[in-house]
């Protein structure tokens, strides 16, 4: 690939804004036209982006990981220490 080639970013239908106990998260799942692996990114209300380290083989698996993380760790999984102090103290 050279500098003149454009990589197309593809957003499946599973991207969504999610409300969790009065707080909003933007869930973005995307891939490129050159790599079929899906990336899971969650942006919290402070505009902090959390990108999961490992790609997923399908968008549905990325969404399941988001749901599992919320179930196990709650909103705090997507906040920095400073953001947690602002919200919970």
Secondary structure, DSSP 4 states (H G I P E B T S, - for coil): --TTPPPPEEE-TT-EEEEETTEEEEEEEEEETTEEEEEEEEE-TT--EEE-SS-BSSHHHHHHHHHHHHHHH-GGGGS-HHHHHHHH-
